[in-house]
């Protein structure tokens, strides 16, 4: 849309100063790593390693 010159609704506070010409700040990376790591740990902890128990 922007390349065609169409107006867009920019999410508030996504870009520094709400200016789409500036790159967004990457503040979520550490939270994403923590969320993903916790999810993988939960899957690992709850996986039955007895093949006869899989699917129960």
C-alpha positions in Angstrom: 0.0 0.0 0.0 2.8 2.4 0.9 4.6 1.7 -2.3 1.5 2.6 -4.3 1.0 5.8 -2.4 -2.1 4.6 -0.5 -2.7 6.0 3.0 -2.2 3.5 5.8 -3.1 3.4 9.4 0.2 3.0 11.3 0.0 1.3 14.7 0.6 3.8 17.4 4.0 3.6 19.1 5.2 0.9 16.6 7.8 3.2 15.0 9.9 5.7 17.0 8.0 9.0 17.0 5.2 7.2 15.0 7.3 7.8 11.8 7.2 4.9 9.4 10.4 6.1 7.8 12.3 5.0 11.0 12.9 1.3 11.7 10.9 -0.1 14.6 12.8 -0.8 17.8 13.4 -4.4 18.6 12.3 -4.6 22.3 10.6 -8.0 22.3 13.5 -10.3 21.4 14.4 -11.3 24.9 10.7 -11.9 25.8 10.3 -14.0 22.6 13.3 -16.2 23.5 12.0 -16.7 27.0 8.5 -17.6 25.8 9.9 -20.0 23.2 12.3 -21.6 25.7 9.6 -22.1 28.3 7.3 -23.6 25.7 10.0 -26.1 24.6 10.7 -27.0 28.2 7.0 -27.6 28.9 6.8 -29.9 25.8 9.9 -31.7 26.9 8.7 -32.1 30.5 5.3 -33.4 29.5 6.4 -35.8 26.8 6.0 -39.5 27.8 9.1 -41.3 27.0 7.4 -44.7 27.3 6.3 -45.3 23.7 3.3 -47.3 25.0 2.0 -44.2 26.8 2.0 -41.9 23.7 -1.5 -40.9 22.7 -3.0 -41.6 26.2 
